[in-house]
Amino acid sequence: MMEYNLLQYLREGLESGTLAPPGVQARIVEMQPLFKGTHTQTQVDAIVEFSLKDRHNKLSRAVIEMKSRLTPMVLEGAI
């Protein structure tokens, strides 16, 4: 249940602009996509596209993975 609340918070915050810095627009490309490798599958929380309000032709994409606890081992697994 908490995971859903965090994902909903992320979605609403990015769509409304409250989680992005001033002058930055965020657009959710995909929520919880599944990446399949040869031997593994990885699911992340979101893929988000960011742009500056005055430079719409310069886009950056980011993969977002939220973790409640961060240890070196968890960070290594997320990367």
PyMOL Python script that loads the backbone (N, CA, C, O; Angstrom):
from pymol import cmd

cmd.read_pdbstr("""\
ATOM      1  N   MET A   1       0.825  -1.204   0.000  1.00  0.00           N
ATOM      2  CA  MET A   1       0.000   0.000   0.000  1.00  0.00           C
ATOM      3  C   MET A   1       0.865   1.261   0.000  1.00  0.00           C
ATOM      4  O   MET A   1       0.561   2.225  -0.704  1.00  0.00           O
ATOM      5  N   MET A   2       1.945   1.254   0.793  1.00  0.00           N
ATOM      6  CA  MET A   2       2.802   2.431   0.856  1.00  0.00           C
ATOM      7  C   MET A   2       3.461   2.695  -0.504  1.00  0.00           C
ATOM      8  O   MET A   2       3.639   3.848  -0.897  1.00  0.00           O
ATOM      9  N   GLU A   3       3.825   1.607  -1.226  1.00  0.00           N
ATOM     10  CA  GLU A   3       4.437   1.764  -2.536  1.00  0.00           C
ATOM     11  C   GLU A   3       3.485   2.501  -3.479  1.00  0.00           C
ATOM     12  O   GLU A   3       3.913   3.389  -4.217  1.00  0.00           O
ATOM     13  N   TYR A   4       2.206   2.144  -3.462  1.00  0.00           N
ATOM     14  CA  TYR A   4       1.226   2.809  -4.311  1.00  0.00           C
ATOM     15  C   TYR A   4       1.135   4.288  -3.956  1.00  0.00           C
ATOM     16  O   TYR A   4       1.071   5.139  -4.842  1.00  0.00           O
ATOM     17  N   ASN A   5       1.129   4.594  -2.663  1.00  0.00           N
ATOM     18  CA  ASN A   5       1.047   5.992  -2.241  1.00  0.00           C
ATOM     19  C   ASN A   5       2.243   6.788  -2.737  1.00  0.00           C
ATOM     20  O   ASN A   5       2.087   7.929  -3.171  1.00  0.00           O
ATOM     21  N   LEU A   6       3.434   6.205  -2.679  1.00  0.00           N
ATOM     22  CA  LEU A   6       4.625   6.905  -3.153  1.00  0.00           C
ATOM     23  C   LEU A   6       4.584   7.105  -4.668  1.00  0.00           C
ATOM     24  O   LEU A   6       4.957   8.167  -5.167  1.00  0.00           O
ATOM     25  N   LEU A   7       4.135   6.092  -5.394  1.00  0.00           N
ATOM     26  CA  LEU A   7       4.032   6.235  -6.848  1.00  0.00           C
ATOM     27  C   LEU A   7       2.986   7.276  -7.231  1.00  0.00           C
ATOM     28  O   LEU A   7       3.188   8.048  -8.168  1.00  0.00           O
ATOM     29  N   GLN A   8       1.880   7.296  -6.514  1.00  0.00           N
ATOM     30  CA  GLN A   8       0.830   8.294  -6.758  1.00  0.00           C
ATOM     31  C   GLN A   8       1.356   9.696  -6.441  1.00  0.00           C
ATOM     32  O   GLN A   8       1.087  10.645  -7.177  1.00  0.00           O
ATOM     33  N   TYR A   9       2.106   9.820  -5.346  1.00  0.00           N
ATOM     34  CA  TYR A   9       2.722  11.097  -4.968  1.00  0.00           C
ATOM     35  C   TYR A   9       3.694  11.561  -6.057  1.00  0.00           C
ATOM     36  O   TYR A   9       3.713  12.738  -6.417  1.00  0.00           O
ATOM     37  N   LEU A  10       4.495  10.637  -6.575  1.00  0.00           N
ATOM     38  CA  LEU A  10       5.442  10.963  -7.634  1.00  0.00           C
ATOM     39  C   LEU A  10       4.701  11.434  -8.887  1.00  0.00           C
ATOM     40  O   LEU A  10       5.043  12.463  -9.470  1.00  0.00           O
ATOM     41  N   ARG A  11       3.696  10.680  -9.287  1.00  0.00           N
ATOM     42  CA  ARG A  11       2.931  11.030 -10.494  1.00  0.00           C
ATOM     43  C   ARG A  11       2.279  12.405 -10.352  1.00  0.00           C
ATOM     44  O   ARG A  11       2.417  13.256 -11.231  1.00  0.00           O
ATOM     45  N   GLU A  12       1.570  12.618  -9.248  1.00  0.00           N
ATOM     46  CA  GLU A  12       0.866  13.888  -9.045  1.00  0.00           C
ATOM     47  C   GLU A  12       1.841  15.050  -8.916  1.00  0.00           C
ATOM     48  O   GLU A  12       1.591  16.133  -9.446  1.00  0.00           O
ATOM     49  N   GLY A  13       2.946  14.834  -8.218  1.00  0.00           N
ATOM     50  CA  GLY A  13       3.929  15.897  -8.030  1.00  0.00           C
ATOM     51  C   GLY A  13       4.608  16.318  -9.314  1.00  0.00           C
ATOM     52  O   GLY A  13       4.855  17.504  -9.533  1.00  0.00           O
ATOM     53  N   LEU A  14       4.913  15.342 -10.172  1.00  0.00           N
ATOM     54  CA  LEU A  14       5.546  15.673 -11.451  1.00  0.00           C
ATOM     55  C   LEU A  14       4.558  16.316 -12.408  1.00  0.00           C
ATOM     56  O   LEU A  14       4.901  17.268 -13.110  1.00  0.00           O
ATOM     57  N   GLU A  15       3.329  15.803 -12.441  1.00  0.00           N
ATOM     58  CA  GLU A  15       2.329  16.383 -13.347  1.00  0.00           C
ATOM     59  C   GLU A  15       1.931  17.795 -12.946  1.00  0.00           C
ATOM     60  O   GLU A  15       1.675  18.638 -13.806  1.00  0.00           O
ATOM     61  N   SER A  16       1.877  18.057 -11.646  1.00  0.00           N
ATOM     62  CA  SER A  16       1.488  19.390 -11.194  1.00  0.00           C
ATOM     63  C   SER A  16       2.662  20.369 -11.175  1.00  0.00           C
ATOM     64  O   SER A  16       2.461  21.583 -11.159  1.00  0.00           O
ATOM     65  N   GLY A  17       3.883  19.841 -11.179  1.00  0.00           N
ATOM     66  CA  GLY A  17       5.067  20.691 -11.143  1.00  0.00           C
ATOM     67  C   GLY A  17       5.594  20.961  -9.749  1.00  0.00           C
ATOM     68  O   GLY A  17       6.586  21.675  -9.602  1.00  0.00           O
ATOM     69  N   THR A  18       4.958  20.410  -8.712  1.00  0.00           N
ATOM     70  CA  THR A  18       5.417  20.675  -7.340  1.00  0.00           C
ATOM     71  C   THR A  18       6.711  19.951  -6.991  1.00  0.00           C
ATOM     72  O   THR A  18       7.393  20.359  -6.051  1.00  0.00           O
ATOM     73  N   LEU A  19       7.073  18.892  -7.710  1.00  0.00           N
ATOM     74  CA  LEU A  19       8.319  18.169  -7.423  1.00  0.00           C
ATOM     75  C   LEU A  19       9.477  18.605  -8.309  1.00  0.00           C
ATOM     76  O   LEU A  19      10.616  18.198  -8.080  1.00  0.00           O
ATOM     77  N   ALA A  20       9.208  19.413  -9.302  1.00  0.00           N
ATOM     78  CA  ALA A  20      10.267  19.875 -10.199  1.00  0.00           C
ATOM     79  C   ALA A  20      10.731  21.266  -9.773  1.00  0.00           C
ATOM     80  O   ALA A  20       9.933  22.058  -9.272  1.00  0.00           O
ATOM     81  N   PRO A  21      12.011  21.565  -9.969  1.00  0.00           N
ATOM     82  CA  PRO A  21      12.505  22.907  -9.656  1.00  0.00           C
ATOM     83  C   PRO A  21      11.838  23.950 -10.553  1.00  0.00           C
ATOM     84  O   PRO A  21      11.306  23.607 -11.609  1.00  0.00           O
ATOM     85  N   PRO A  22      11.863  25.215 -10.143  1.00  0.00           N
ATOM     86  CA  PRO A  22      11.282  26.275 -10.986  1.00  0.00           C
ATOM     87  C   PRO A  22      11.942  26.289 -12.368  1.00  0.00           C
ATOM     88  O   PRO A  22      13.161  26.170 -12.487  1.00  0.00           O
ATOM     89  N   GLY A  23      11.135  26.432 -13.385  1.00  0.00           N
ATOM     90  CA  GLY A  23      11.659  26.486 -14.745  1.00  0.00           C
ATOM     91  C   GLY A  23      11.857  25.125 -15.398  1.00  0.00           C
ATOM     92  O   GLY A  23      12.282  25.048 -16.551  1.00  0.00           O
ATOM     93  N   VAL A  24      11.553  24.058 -14.676  1.00  0.00           N
ATOM     94  CA  VAL A  24      11.715  22.707 -15.222  1.00  0.00           C
ATOM     95  C   VAL A  24      10.345  22.058 -15.359  1.00  0.00           C
ATOM     96  O   VAL A  24       9.549  22.061 -14.420  1.00  0.00           O
ATOM     97  N   GLN A  25      10.080  21.509 -16.525  1.00  0.00           N
ATOM     98  CA  GLN A  25       8.834  20.781 -16.754  1.00  0.00           C
ATOM     99  C   GLN A  25       9.152  19.291 -16.805  1.00  0.00           C
ATOM    100  O   GLN A  25      10.169  18.878 -17.360  1.00  0.00           O
ATOM    101  N   ALA A  26       8.269  18.498 -16.219  1.00  0.00           N
ATOM    102  CA  ALA A  26       8.460  17.048 -16.218  1.00  0.00           C
ATOM    103  C   ALA A  26       7.255  16.387 -16.864  1.00  0.00           C
ATOM    104  O   ALA A  26       6.110  16.780 -16.645  1.00  0.00           O
ATOM    105  N   ARG A  27       7.544  15.382 -17.661  1.00  0.00           N
ATOM    106  CA  ARG A  27       6.477  14.612 -18.305  1.00  0.00           C
ATOM    107  C   ARG A  27       6.775  13.131 -18.070  1.00  0.00           C
ATOM    108  O   ARG A  27       7.865  12.646 -18.376  1.00  0.00           O
ATOM    109  N   ILE A  28       5.800  12.436 -17.530  1.00  0.00           N
ATOM    110  CA  ILE A  28       5.981  11.012 -17.270  1.00  0.00           C
ATOM    111  C   ILE A  28       5.870  10.273 -18.598  1.00  0.00           C
ATOM    112  O   ILE A  28       4.868  10.384 -19.305  1.00  0.00           O
ATOM    113  N   VAL A  29       6.905   9.526 -18.920  1.00  0.00           N
ATOM    114  CA  VAL A  29       6.909   8.749 -20.149  1.00  0.00           C
ATOM    115  C   VAL A  29       6.242   7.399 -19.894  1.00  0.00           C
ATOM    116  O   VAL A  29       5.434   6.930 -20.697  1.00  0.00           O
ATOM    117  N   GLU A  30       6.596   6.778 -18.755  1.00  0.00           N
ATOM    118  CA  GLU A  30       6.035   5.473 -18.437  1.00  0.00           C
ATOM    119  C   GLU A  30       6.166   5.208 -16.942  1.00  0.00           C
ATOM    120  O   GLU A  30       7.171   5.559 -16.323  1.00  0.00           O
ATOM    121  N   MET A  31       5.140   4.585 -16.372  1.00  0.00           N
ATOM    122  CA  MET A  31       5.172   4.203 -14.966  1.00  0.00           C
ATOM    123  C   MET A  31       5.390   2.694 -14.881  1.00  0.00           C
ATOM    124  O   MET A  31       4.731   1.917 -15.573  1.00  0.00           O
ATOM    125  N   GLN A  32       6.304   2.304 -14.040  1.00  0.00           N
ATOM    126  CA  GLN A  32       6.655   0.919 -13.751  1.00  0.00           C
ATOM    127  C   GLN A  32       6.916   0.066 -14.993  1.00  0.00           C
ATOM    128  O   GLN A  32       6.334  -1.008 -15.141  1.00  0.00           O
ATOM    129  N   PRO A  33       7.800   0.545 -15.894  1.00  0.00           N
ATOM    130  CA  PRO A  33       8.124  -0.280 -17.060  1.00  0.00           C
ATOM    131  C   PRO A  33       8.983  -1.483 -16.665  1.00  0.00           C
ATOM    132  O   PRO A  33       9.696  -1.442 -15.662  1.00  0.00           O
ATOM    133  N   LEU A  34       8.910  -2.528 -17.443  1.00  0.00           N
ATOM    134  CA  LEU A  34       9.686  -3.737 -17.209  1.00  0.00           C
ATOM    135  C   LEU A  34      10.736  -3.851 -18.307  1.00  0.00           C
ATOM    136  O   LEU A  34      10.405  -3.855 -19.493  1.00  0.00           O
ATOM    137  N   PHE A  35      12.004  -3.942 -17.907  1.00  0.00           N
ATOM    138  CA  PHE A  35      13.105  -4.116 -18.848  1.00  0.00           C
ATOM    139  C   PHE A  35      13.550  -5.567 -18.780  1.00  0.00           C
ATOM    140  O   PHE A  35      13.852  -6.084 -17.704  1.00  0.00           O
ATOM    141  N   LYS A  36      13.589  -6.214 -19.925  1.00  0.00           N
ATOM    142  CA  LYS A  36      13.987  -7.622 -19.970  1.00  0.00           C
ATOM    143  C   LYS A  36      15.362  -7.735 -20.596  1.00  0.00           C
ATOM    144  O   LYS A  36      15.587  -7.290 -21.722  1.00  0.00           O
ATOM    145  N   GLY A  37      16.278  -8.336 -19.851  1.00  0.00           N
ATOM    146  CA  GLY A  37      17.607  -8.624 -20.364  1.00  0.00           C
ATOM    147  C   GLY A  37      17.690 -10.091 -20.736  1.00  0.00           C
ATOM    148  O   GLY A  37      16.680 -10.795 -20.730  1.00  0.00           O
ATOM    149  N   THR A  38      18.881 -10.552 -21.059  1.00  0.00           N
ATOM    150  CA  THR A  38      19.024 -11.955 -21.433  1.00  0.00           C
ATOM    151  C   THR A  38      18.742 -12.888 -20.262  1.00  0.00           C
ATOM    152  O   THR A  38      18.125 -13.940 -20.428  1.00  0.00           O
ATOM    153  N   HIS A  39      19.200 -12.494 -19.078  1.00  0.00           N
ATOM    154  CA  HIS A  39      19.036 -13.361 -17.915  1.00  0.00           C
ATOM    155  C   HIS A  39      18.274 -12.709 -16.770  1.00  0.00           C
ATOM    156  O   HIS A  39      18.021 -13.357 -15.754  1.00  0.00           O
ATOM    157  N   THR A  40      17.909 -11.457 -16.910  1.00  0.00           N
ATOM    158  CA  THR A  40      17.257 -10.750 -15.809  1.00  0.00           C
ATOM    159  C   THR A  40      16.091  -9.902 -16.299  1.00  0.00           C
ATOM    160  O   THR A  40      15.978  -9.584 -17.483  1.00  0.00           O
ATOM    161  N   GLN A  41      15.244  -9.552 -15.366  1.00  0.00           N
ATOM    162  CA  GLN A  41      14.169  -8.590 -15.603  1.00  0.00           C
ATOM    163  C   GLN A  41      14.280  -7.521 -14.522  1.00  0.00           C
ATOM    164  O   GLN A  41      14.527  -7.838 -13.358  1.00  0.00           O
ATOM    165  N   THR A  42      14.102  -6.281 -14.892  1.00  0.00           N
ATOM    166  CA  THR A  42      14.175  -5.177 -13.943  1.00  0.00           C
ATOM    167  C   THR A  42      12.968  -4.279 -14.140  1.00  0.00           C
ATOM    168  O   THR A  42      12.630  -3.910 -15.265  1.00  0.00           O
ATOM    169  N   GLN A  43      12.322  -3.929 -13.034  1.00  0.00           N
ATOM    170  CA  GLN A  43      11.206  -2.993 -13.097  1.00  0.00           C
ATOM    171  C   GLN A  43      11.580  -1.762 -12.287  1.00  0.00           C
ATOM    172  O   GLN A  43      12.008  -1.875 -11.138  1.00  0.00           O
ATOM    173  N   VAL A  44      11.420  -0.594 -12.883  1.00  0.00           N
ATOM    174  CA  VAL A  44      11.708   0.662 -12.198  1.00  0.00           C
ATOM    175  C   VAL A  44      10.396   1.379 -11.937  1.00  0.00           C
ATOM    176  O   VAL A  44       9.353   0.972 -12.449  1.00  0.00           O
ATOM    177  N   ASP A  45      10.438   2.449 -11.142  1.00  0.00           N
ATOM    178  CA  ASP A  45       9.207   3.151 -10.793  1.00  0.00           C
ATOM    179  C   ASP A  45       8.698   4.052 -11.915  1.00  0.00           C
ATOM    180  O   ASP A  45       7.492   4.120 -12.151  1.00  0.00           O
ATOM    181  N   ALA A  46       9.596   4.738 -12.604  1.00  0.00           N
ATOM    182  CA  ALA A  46       9.124   5.651 -13.652  1.00  0.00           C
ATOM    183  C   ALA A  46      10.252   6.042 -14.588  1.00  0.00           C
ATOM    184  O   ALA A  46      11.427   6.029 -14.222  1.00  0.00           O
ATOM    185  N   ILE A  47       9.865   6.389 -15.797  1.00  0.00           N
ATOM    186  CA  ILE A  47      10.760   7.064 -16.740  1.00  0.00           C
ATOM    187  C   ILE A  47      10.143   8.440 -16.959  1.00  0.00           C
ATOM    188  O   ILE A  47       8.972   8.557 -17.321  1.00  0.00           O
ATOM    189  N   VAL A  48      10.941   9.473 -16.738  1.00  0.00           N
ATOM    190  CA  VAL A  48      10.442  10.847 -16.795  1.00  0.00           C
ATOM    191  C   VAL A  48      11.296  11.642 -17.769  1.00  0.00           C
ATOM    192  O   VAL A  48      12.516  11.483 -17.820  1.00  0.00           O
ATOM    193  N   GLU A  49      10.645  12.493 -18.534  1.00  0.00           N
ATOM    194  CA  GLU A  49      11.334  13.374 -19.475  1.00  0.00           C
ATOM    195  C   GLU A  49      11.290  14.791 -18.911  1.00  0.00           C
ATOM    196  O   GLU A  49      10.220  15.295 -18.568  1.00  0.00           O
ATOM    197  N   PHE A  50      12.442  15.425 -18.817  1.00  0.00           N
ATOM    198  CA  PHE A  50      12.546  16.770 -18.266  1.00  0.00           C
ATOM    199  C   PHE A  50      12.945  17.745 -19.364  1.00  0.00           C
ATOM    200  O   PHE A  50      13.714  17.402 -20.262  1.00  0.00           O
ATOM    201  N   SER A  51      12.415  18.971 -19.286  1.00  0.00           N
ATOM    202  CA  SER A  51      12.818  20.032 -20.197  1.00  0.00           C
ATOM    203  C   SER A  51      12.792  21.357 -19.441  1.00  0.00           C
ATOM    204  O   SER A  51      12.049  21.523 -18.474  1.00  0.00           O
ATOM    205  N   LEU A  52      13.611  22.288 -19.897  1.00  0.00           N
ATOM    206  CA  LEU A  52      13.593  23.641 -19.348  1.00  0.00           C
ATOM    207  C   LEU A  52      12.503  24.419 -20.052  1.00  0.00           C
ATOM    208  O   LEU A  52      12.301  24.247 -21.254  1.00  0.00           O
ATOM    209  N   LYS A  53      11.802  25.265 -19.334  1.00  0.00           N
ATOM    210  CA  LYS A  53      10.665  25.987 -19.924  1.00  0.00           C
ATOM    211  C   LYS A  53      11.076  26.835 -21.116  1.00  0.00           C
ATOM    212  O   LYS A  53      10.284  27.014 -22.041  1.00  0.00           O
ATOM    213  N   ASP A  54      12.298  27.363 -21.118  1.00  0.00           N
ATOM    214  CA  ASP A  54      12.724  28.208 -22.237  1.00  0.00           C
ATOM    215  C   ASP A  54      13.507  27.428 -23.295  1.00  0.00           C
ATOM    216  O   ASP A  54      13.941  28.015 -24.286  1.00  0.00           O
ATOM    217  N   ARG A  55      13.697  26.125 -23.107  1.00  0.00           N
ATOM    218  CA  ARG A  55      14.420  25.290 -24.080  1.00  0.00           C
ATOM    219  C   ARG A  55      13.700  23.957 -24.268  1.00  0.00           C
ATOM    220  O   ARG A  55      14.180  22.920 -23.810  1.00  0.00           O
ATOM    221  N   HIS A  56      12.574  23.983 -24.926  1.00  0.00           N
ATOM    222  CA  HIS A  56      11.779  22.774 -25.108  1.00  0.00           C
ATOM    223  C   HIS A  56      12.454  21.750 -26.022  1.00  0.00           C
ATOM    224  O   HIS A  56      12.119  20.566 -25.978  1.00  0.00           O
ATOM    225  N   ASN A  57      13.403  22.201 -26.850  1.00  0.00           N
ATOM    226  CA  ASN A  57      14.045  21.264 -27.766  1.00  0.00           C
ATOM    227  C   ASN A  57      15.178  20.468 -27.104  1.00  0.00           C
ATOM    228  O   ASN A  57      15.723  19.554 -27.723  1.00  0.00           O
ATOM    229  N   LYS A  58      15.535  20.795 -25.871  1.00  0.00           N
ATOM    230  CA  LYS A  58      16.573  20.060 -25.130  1.00  0.00           C
ATOM    231  C   LYS A  58      15.885  19.214 -24.069  1.00  0.00           C
ATOM    232  O   LYS A  58      15.451  19.733 -23.041  1.00  0.00           O
ATOM    233  N   LEU A  59      15.786  17.926 -24.315  1.00  0.00           N
ATOM    234  CA  LEU A  59      15.100  17.031 -23.390  1.00  0.00           C
ATOM    235  C   LEU A  59      16.099  16.083 -22.729  1.00  0.00           C
ATOM    236  O   LEU A  59      17.087  15.673 -23.338  1.00  0.00           O
ATOM    237  N   SER A  60      15.825  15.751 -21.492  1.00  0.00           N
ATOM    238  CA  SER A  60      16.603  14.755 -20.758  1.00  0.00           C
ATOM    239  C   SER A  60      15.637  13.738 -20.188  1.00  0.00           C
ATOM    240  O   SER A  60      14.562  14.093 -19.704  1.00  0.00           O
ATOM    241  N   ARG A  61      16.015  12.486 -20.246  1.00  0.00           N
ATOM    242  CA  ARG A  61      15.197  11.423 -19.662  1.00  0.00           C
ATOM    243  C   ARG A  61      15.913  10.864 -18.450  1.00  0.00           C
ATOM    244  O   ARG A  61      17.140  10.762 -18.415  1.00  0.00           O
ATOM    245  N   ALA A  62      15.117  10.506 -17.462  1.00  0.00           N
ATOM    246  CA  ALA A  62      15.666   9.932 -16.234  1.00  0.00           C
ATOM    247  C   ALA A  62      14.849   8.712 -15.838  1.00  0.00           C
ATOM    248  O   ALA A  62      13.629   8.683 -16.000  1.00  0.00           O
ATOM    249  N   VAL A  63      15.532   7.719 -15.323  1.00  0.00           N
ATOM    250  CA  VAL A  63      14.879   6.548 -14.749  1.00  0.00           C
ATOM    251  C   VAL A  63      14.813   6.795 -13.256  1.00  0.00           C
ATOM    252  O   VAL A  63      15.830   7.089 -12.628  1.00  0.00           O
ATOM    253  N   ILE A  64      13.617   6.675 -12.680  1.00  0.00           N
ATOM    254  CA  ILE A  64      13.434   6.949 -11.253  1.00  0.00           C
ATOM    255  C   ILE A  64      13.075   5.662 -10.532  1.00  0.00           C
ATOM    256  O   ILE A  64      12.150   4.946 -10.918  1.00  0.00           O
ATOM    257  N   GLU A  65      13.820   5.387  -9.485  1.00  0.00           N
ATOM    258  CA  GLU A  65      13.566   4.234  -8.625  1.00  0.00           C
ATOM    259  C   GLU A  65      13.576   4.740  -7.189  1.00  0.00           C
ATOM    260  O   GLU A  65      14.591   5.247  -6.710  1.00  0.00           O
ATOM    261  N   MET A  66      12.458   4.604  -6.514  1.00  0.00           N
ATOM    262  CA  MET A  66      12.360   5.074  -5.125  1.00  0.00           C
ATOM    263  C   MET A  66      12.657   3.921  -4.184  1.00  0.00           C
ATOM    264  O   MET A  66      12.193   2.799  -4.386  1.00  0.00           O
ATOM    265  N   LYS A  67      13.428   4.211  -3.164  1.00  0.00           N
ATOM    266  CA  LYS A  67      13.780   3.208  -2.151  1.00  0.00           C
ATOM    267  C   LYS A  67      13.503   3.793  -0.778  1.00  0.00           C
ATOM    268  O   LYS A  67      13.794   4.961  -0.520  1.00  0.00           O
ATOM    269  N   SER A  68      12.935   2.970   0.107  1.00  0.00           N
ATOM    270  CA  SER A  68      12.647   3.449   1.455  1.00  0.00           C
ATOM    271  C   SER A  68      13.900   3.425   2.325  1.00  0.00           C
ATOM    272  O   SER A  68      14.061   4.258   3.217  1.00  0.00           O
ATOM    273  N   ARG A  69      14.779   2.472   2.062  1.00  0.00           N
ATOM    274  CA  ARG A  69      16.048   2.394   2.793  1.00  0.00           C
ATOM    275  C   ARG A  69      17.165   2.265   1.782  1.00  0.00           C
ATOM    276  O   ARG A  69      17.060   1.516   0.811  1.00  0.00           O
ATOM    277  N   LEU A  70      18.222   2.994   2.016  1.00  0.00           N
ATOM    278  CA  LEU A  70      19.321   2.971   1.053  1.00  0.00           C
ATOM    279  C   LEU A  70      20.601   2.533   1.738  1.00  0.00           C
ATOM    280  O   LEU A  70      21.126   3.229   2.607  1.00  0.00           O
ATOM    281  N   THR A  71      21.087   1.391   1.344  1.00  0.00           N
ATOM    282  CA  THR A  71      22.369   0.891   1.811  1.00  0.00           C
ATOM    283  C   THR A  71      23.241   0.721   0.560  1.00  0.00           C
ATOM    284  O   THR A  71      22.721   0.720  -0.555  1.00  0.00           O
ATOM    285  N   PRO A  72      24.536   0.580   0.732  1.00  0.00           N
ATOM    286  CA  PRO A  72      25.388   0.391  -0.459  1.00  0.00           C
ATOM    287  C   PRO A  72      24.945  -0.798  -1.308  1.00  0.00           C
ATOM    288  O   PRO A  72      25.006  -0.729  -2.535  1.00  0.00           O
ATOM    289  N   MET A  73      24.503  -1.881  -0.684  1.00  0.00           N
ATOM    290  CA  MET A  73      24.076  -3.055  -1.435  1.00  0.00           C
ATOM    291  C   MET A  73      22.786  -2.766  -2.218  1.00  0.00           C
ATOM    292  O   MET A  73      22.659  -3.181  -3.370  1.00  0.00           O
ATOM    293  N   VAL A  74      21.846  -2.070  -1.612  1.00  0.00           N
ATOM    294  CA  VAL A  74      20.604  -1.713  -2.302  1.00  0.00           C
ATOM    295  C   VAL A  74      20.902  -0.768  -3.457  1.00  0.00           C
ATOM    296  O   VAL A  74      20.333  -0.912  -4.539  1.00  0.00           O
ATOM    297  N   LEU A  75      21.788   0.196  -3.236  1.00  0.00           N
ATOM    298  CA  LEU A  75      22.153   1.139  -4.283  1.00  0.00           C
ATOM    299  C   LEU A  75      22.804   0.414  -5.452  1.00  0.00           C
ATOM    300  O   LEU A  75      22.498   0.708  -6.608  1.00  0.00           O
ATOM    301  N   GLU A  76      23.687  -0.517  -5.171  1.00  0.00           N
ATOM    302  CA  GLU A  76      24.331  -1.286  -6.220  1.00  0.00           C
ATOM    303  C   GLU A  76      23.299  -2.075  -7.025  1.00  0.00           C
ATOM    304  O   GLU A  76      23.405  -2.159  -8.249  1.00  0.00           O
ATOM    305  N   GLY A  77      22.304  -2.654  -6.352  1.00  0.00           N
ATOM    306  CA  GLY A  77      21.257  -3.397  -7.036  1.00  0.00           C
ATOM    307  C   GLY A  77      20.383  -2.506  -7.887  1.00  0.00           C
ATOM    308  O   GLY A  77      19.921  -2.926  -8.949  1.00  0.00           O
ATOM    309  N   ALA A  78      20.144  -1.274  -7.440  1.00  0.00           N
ATOM    310  CA  ALA A  78      19.301  -0.336  -8.196  1.00  0.00           C
ATOM    311  C   ALA A  78      20.007   0.134  -9.454  1.00  0.00           C
ATOM    312  O   ALA A  78      19.372   0.342 -10.488  1.00  0.00           O
ATOM    313  N   ILE A  79      21.307   0.300  -9.370  1.00  0.00           N
ATOM    314  CA  ILE A  79      22.072   0.764 -10.534  1.00  0.00           C
ATOM    315  C   ILE A  79      22.157  -0.330 -11.555  1.00  0.00           C
ATOM    316  O   ILE A  79      22.760  -0.143 -12.612  1.00  0.00           O
TER     317      ILE A  79
END
""", "prot")
cmd.dss("prot")
cmd.show_as("cartoon", "prot")
cmd.util.cbc("prot")
cmd.orient("prot")
